[in-house]
Amino acid sequence: MKAGKFIVILLLAASAAYAQHLSVGIDAGVPFTGGLSDFTSPDGAYRTFSNSKEYIFGPMVEVRLPLSLAIEVDALYRPINATTDILAAAVRLTGPAETSNNVSTWEFPVLGKYRFAFPIVKPFIEAGPSFRATGSGLGWFSNHGFTMGGGIELKVLRLRIAPAIRYTHWGSDTPPPINASFFAPSSQNQGEFLVGLSF
């Protein structure tokens, strides 16, 4: 499913069921880890890595359940920086020594949440599967993983403010073709700090 269609479905679901213990809002934050592992090709010709960690941003929908439970679904846009250093002198003579660009990715965590019954600030924990769609520049990245995290929630009038730390472990990359001249393995372990704002 394309990211745009997924977001439209989330927004339609929110408008249709707003009165049924449902919150809508946004999550925004920064990753602690780059999207690429630091990797040098076996022949020593190039090195790939992420030289910046960019940002994370997107809509969220949460359905509140009995017993302090909830289910949250996010559609998070995260650009991944891909930088390549050309190490082989012969190659550098015919092209730039370094190239860098950002590749668009969308992450879709589906998380079960539990809030602890504190009166003002409510700590919570969350966990569940995550799915990912990447641009063609990183087509070998795994499209599934598992996310867990925790944070606190503070309610100010109708606004819920929820800073959290999350960890995601992504599955193994798709093996590159045997004749591939370029390969940049993903960072399978991802940490991030997010702040959720919802009503």
C-alpha positions as CSV (number, residue, x, y, z in Angstrom):
1,M,0.0,0.0,0.0
2,K,1.4,3.4,-0.9
3,A,2.1,5.9,1.9
4,G,-0.4,8.5,0.5
5,K,-3.3,6.0,0.5
6,F,-2.4,4.8,4.0
7,I,-2.6,8.4,5.3
8,V,-6.0,9.0,3.7
9,I,-7.4,5.8,5.2
10,L,-6.1,7.0,8.7
11,L,-7.7,10.4,8.3
12,L,-11.0,8.9,7.1
13,A,-11.1,6.5,10.0
14,A,-10.5,9.3,12.4
15,S,-13.3,11.5,11.1
16,A,-15.7,8.5,11.0
17,A,-15.1,7.3,14.5
18,Y,-13.9,10.4,16.4
19,A,-16.5,10.0,19.1
20,Q,-15.6,6.4,19.8
21,H,-12.6,6.9,22.2
22,L,-10.4,7.9,19.3
23,S,-7.5,10.4,19.3
24,V,-5.8,12.0,16.3
25,G,-2.6,14.0,16.2
26,I,1.0,14.1,15.1
27,D,4.3,12.5,16.1
28,A,7.5,14.4,15.5
29,G,11.1,13.9,16.6
30,V,14.6,12.9,15.8
31,P,16.4,9.6,15.4
32,F,19.4,8.7,17.5
33,T,20.8,6.5,14.7
34,G,21.5,6.9,11.0
35,G,19.6,4.8,8.4
36,L,22.7,3.2,6.9
37,S,25.4,1.1,8.6
38,D,29.0,2.3,8.2
39,F,30.1,0.0,5.4
40,T,33.3,-0.3,3.3
41,S,33.0,-2.4,0.1
42,P,35.1,-5.6,0.0
43,D,37.3,-4.2,-2.7
44,G,38.0,-1.0,-0.8
45,A,36.6,1.2,-3.6
46,Y,33.9,3.0,-1.6
47,R,32.5,3.6,1.9
48,T,28.8,4.3,2.6
49,F,27.2,5.7,5.8
50,S,24.6,8.3,7.0
51,N,26.3,11.6,7.8
52,S,23.1,13.1,9.2
53,K,20.1,11.7,11.1
54,E,17.4,14.1,9.7
55,Y,14.0,14.0,11.3
56,I,10.7,12.0,11.7
57,F,7.2,13.4,11.3
58,G,3.7,12.2,10.6
59,P,0.1,11.7,11.6
60,M,-1.1,9.3,14.3
61,V,-4.4,7.7,15.3
62,E,-5.0,6.1,18.7
63,V,-8.0,4.0,19.8
64,R,-8.4,3.9,23.6
65,L,-9.6,0.6,25.0
66,P,-10.7,-0.5,28.5
67,L,-8.2,-1.4,31.2
68,S,-5.8,1.5,30.3
69,L,-5.0,-0.2,27.0
70,A,-4.8,1.5,23.6
71,I,-3.8,0.8,20.0
72,E,-1.8,3.5,18.1
73,V,-1.1,3.5,14.4
74,D,1.4,6.0,12.9
75,A,2.5,7.0,9.4
76,L,5.9,8.5,9.9
77,Y,7.9,10.2,7.2
78,R,11.7,9.7,7.7
79,P,14.3,10.8,5.1
80,I,17.5,8.7,5.3
81,N,20.8,10.2,4.3
82,A,23.0,8.1,2.1
83,T,26.6,9.3,1.7
84,T,29.2,7.6,-0.4
85,D,33.0,8.3,-0.1
86,I,35.0,7.1,-3.1
87,L,38.1,5.6,-1.7
88,A,39.8,4.2,-4.9
89,A,42.1,6.9,-6.4
90,A,41.4,5.7,-10.0
91,V,37.7,6.2,-9.5
92,R,38.1,9.7,-7.9
93,L,39.9,10.9,-11.0
94,T,36.7,10.5,-13.1
95,G,34.1,11.6,-10.6
96,P,33.4,13.3,-7.3
97,A,35.1,12.1,-4.1
98,E,31.8,12.1,-2.2
99,T,28.1,12.1,-3.0
100,S,25.3,12.6,-0.6
101,N,21.5,12.5,-1.0
102,N,18.4,11.9,1.1
103,V,16.0,9.0,0.3
104,S,12.4,9.1,1.4
105,T,11.0,6.4,3.7
106,W,7.7,5.9,5.5
107,E,7.4,3.9,8.7
108,F,4.1,2.4,9.9
109,P,4.3,1.2,13.5
110,V,1.2,-0.5,14.9
111,L,1.6,-0.4,18.7
112,G,-0.3,-1.7,21.7
113,K,-0.1,0.7,24.6
114,Y,-0.6,0.5,28.3
115,R,-0.9,3.6,30.5
116,F,-0.2,3.4,34.2
117,A,-2.9,4.9,36.4
118,F,-1.1,8.0,37.8
119,P,-3.2,11.1,38.5
120,I,-1.4,13.8,36.5
121,V,1.5,12.4,34.4
122,K,0.8,9.0,33.0
123,P,3.8,6.8,32.2
124,F,3.2,4.3,29.3
125,I,4.8,1.4,27.5
126,E,4.2,0.4,23.9
127,A,5.2,-2.4,21.5
128,G,4.2,-3.9,18.2
129,P,5.1,-4.6,14.6
130,S,6.4,-1.9,12.2
131,F,6.3,-1.8,8.5
132,R,8.4,0.4,6.1
133,A,8.2,1.6,2.5
134,T,11.4,3.0,1.0
135,G,12.3,5.0,-2.1
136,S,13.9,3.1,-5.0
137,G,17.4,4.3,-3.9
138,L,17.1,1.9,-0.9
139,G,15.0,-0.8,-2.3
140,W,16.9,-3.6,-0.5
141,F,15.9,-2.3,3.0
142,S,13.8,-4.7,5.1
143,N,10.1,-3.7,5.1
144,H,9.2,-5.1,8.5
145,G,10.5,-4.9,12.1
146,F,9.4,-4.8,15.7
147,T,9.1,-1.6,17.8
148,M,9.0,-1.1,21.6
149,G,9.2,2.0,23.7
150,G,7.9,4.1,26.6
151,G,7.3,7.6,27.7
152,I,4.9,9.8,29.7
153,E,1.7,11.6,28.8
154,L,0.5,14.9,30.2
155,K,-3.0,16.3,29.4
156,V,-3.4,20.1,29.2
157,L,-7.1,20.8,28.7
158,R,-7.9,18.6,25.6
159,L,-4.3,18.4,24.3
160,R,-2.3,15.3,25.1
161,I,1.5,15.8,25.1
162,A,3.5,12.5,25.1
163,P,7.3,12.5,24.8
164,A,8.6,9.0,24.2
165,I,11.7,7.0,23.3
166,R,11.3,4.1,20.8
167,Y,13.6,1.3,19.7
168,T,13.0,-0.6,16.4
169,H,14.8,-3.7,15.2
170,W,14.3,-4.1,11.4
171,G,14.6,-7.5,9.7
172,S,17.4,-8.5,7.4
173,D,17.9,-6.6,4.1
174,T,17.1,-8.3,0.8
175,P,20.3,-9.7,-0.6
176,P,21.6,-7.5,-3.5
177,P,22.0,-9.0,-7.0
178,I,25.3,-10.8,-7.6
179,N,26.4,-8.3,-10.1
180,A,25.4,-5.2,-8.0
181,S,28.2,-2.6,-8.1
182,F,26.8,-0.7,-5.1
183,F,25.3,-1.9,-1.8
184,A,24.8,0.1,1.5
185,P,23.4,-2.1,4.3
186,S,20.7,-0.7,6.5
187,S,21.1,0.0,10.2
188,Q,18.9,-2.7,11.7
189,N,18.8,-1.1,15.1
190,Q,17.0,2.2,15.2
191,G,16.4,4.5,18.2
192,E,14.4,7.7,18.2
193,F,12.9,10.4,20.4
194,L,9.4,11.4,19.5
195,V,6.8,13.9,20.9
196,G,3.2,13.1,20.3
197,L,0.5,15.9,20.2
198,S,-3.1,14.6,20.0
199,F,-6.7,15.5,20.9
